[in-house]
Amino acid sequence: MKTFKLIKRFLPYYKKHTGTLAFDLFCAMLTTVCELVLPMIVREITGRATDNLASLTVAFVVKTGVFYIALRIIDTLANYYMATIGHIMGTKIETDMRRDMFSHLQKLSFSFYDNTKVGSIMSRITSDLFDVTEFAHHCPEEFLIAGIKIIASFVILCNVNVPLTLIIFSIIPPMLIVLSHFNRKMKAGFRESRKSVAELNSCVEESLLGIRVVKSFANEPIEEEKFEEGNVGFLKIKSKVYKYMGGFHSCTRLFDGIMYITVVVAGAIFMIGGSIDAADFVAYLLYVSTLLTSIRRIVEFAEQFQRGMTGIERFAEIMDCQPDIEDSPEATELKGVKGEIKFDDVTFRYSEDTKEVLAHISLNIGVGENVALVGPSGGGKTTICSLIPRFYDIDGGSITLDGKDIRDVTIKSLRENIGIVQQDVYLFSGSVYENISYGKPDATKEEIYEAARLAGADGFINELPDKYDTYVGERGVKLSGGQKQRISIARVFLKNPPVLILDEATSALDNESEKLVQASLERLQKGRTTLTIAHRLTTVKNADKIIVLTADGIAESGSHAELLAKGGLYSELYSSYTEE
């Protein structure tokens, strides 16, 4: 993205801090006064000393000194405001941007996360925004201060000697051209660096989250090799960036020297010719020093500026990702759900470059009906269950809940009426109590205890060291698979939805845990429309309807007894499973 567009995207974040920013810039103007006044004081004293020494009295010198000290006190107070309140303003802007990004990430669809590494997202929401704090604070200050100093120096020096001033300022354009070349290279380098850091973060996150698998296969050397590859790649990119940075700063020093010697040589020639006197020459040297300091600060800020721009650009890239699934303008709240679900000629594929997972599927699930989806992998069982809560949108046909197209109701109200129990249970880092209450954040303690009892979880919970306050660890690592599953079931009991989706909820459990969890699930299913995905066919014998899905669509449909009597695909699958 172009710098102008990025700044335009960033400016609205100053709106809440307009007063702070205005006073911060006023303080920045005050800090320039001392630097602009000092050369004039030196020139006046030098002029009096050379032209009329009698006019240089102690009283004049003392008054001048007191005046300058007063200016320095003002400068100190202004600088303190800039260094504290100004930085806090930058931090607040960073906080606002991080909040907006996190909120936007919550809105993005599953398809975004299917194609994006979590480590890369983490890098954008944390380290990429760190530099924005400095940018938000220093960018307006540095450009204002530099602008005032350059313009004021030009005006003051023109009043002293126009030809010498024009000679000095003629060096600035070629200086800016050379530096802008390195600046562009630095920006590209910082962008590459950010991407490399994101990849490195992803590598670290993936390795650490899978540390048990790594250790079980004794594959630590492989992980170290993968990390080293990313680490060395990051080193190469950073080395390239520092080469450009080195050229940037070296050229700055070269032009500094050229400008100083130009002032000395040209100023001396003009002084010999009588165009300027000694006092003016000293003032010139001091103002050129101020001018060079301003340019040097802009140059040094350029690195920070490019880091900030890169951070804003990567922020904008995420914010520009639009959710695939949003409420339609006419969407209404879904209320009084009974649980009748219909798939009418539904077609779906995950992306344009993949084949259809579902092709012209029609399916009816009655109120309170228990329907099981079985069949070989790849038939679309999980996909069907993902389409009902609108985790993905269908490409053709329609899905209705109680006769209402799910695209015509709000996503929030739709998902509030659907409970999901998955094979891969995710528990948040926190207590057992907090994880159960996630199903209904405003639930009372009594409701949470009752949900745990209904899920058959209260027995083992009360045996834990701190009972409901026991810390479950990251992703619930301190609990067994069966315990985690029963907590997830308690979460759904607490939510109390009319529609229930069980996605292979017991397939990863041992026989004893499966029996306990299966008993909990049977209690959970009562009075709810239930859709169950199962590979263990013995767990769905009692389903009202069993649907056999293959890659070609619905192969068979009926009760357990009806399908066995047919002697078709389900009969073969069931016989094969029971033999095993």
Secondary structure, 3 states (H helix, E strand, C coil): CCHHHHHHHHHHHHHHHHHHHHHHHHHHHHHHHHHHHHHHHHHHHHHHHHHCHHHCCHHHHHHHHHHHHHHHHHHHHHHHHHHHHHHHHHHHHHHHHHHHHHHHHHHCCHHHHHCCCHHHHHHHHCHHHHHHHHHHHHHHHHHHHHHHHHHHHHHHHHHHCHHHHHHHHCCHHHHHHHHHHHHHHHHHHHHHHHHHHHHHHHHHHHHHHCHHHHHHCCCHHHHHHHHHHHHHHHHHHHHHHHHHHHHHHHHHHHHHHHHHHHHHHHHHHHHHCCCCCHHHHHHHHHHHHHHHHHHHHHHHHHHHHHHHHHHHHHHHHHHCCCCCCCCCCCCECCCCCCCCEEEEEEEECCCCCCCCCEEEEEEEECCCCEEEEECCCCCCHHHHHHHCCCCCCCCEEEEEECCEEHHHECHHHHHHCEEEEECCCCCCCCEHHHHHHCCCCCCCHHHHHHHHHHCCCHHHHCCCCCHHHCECCHHHCCCCHHHHHHHHHHHHHHHCCCEEEEECCCCCCCHHHHHHHHHHHHHHHCCCEEEEECCCHHHHCCCCEEEEEECCEEEEEECHHHHHHHCCHHHHHHHHHHHC
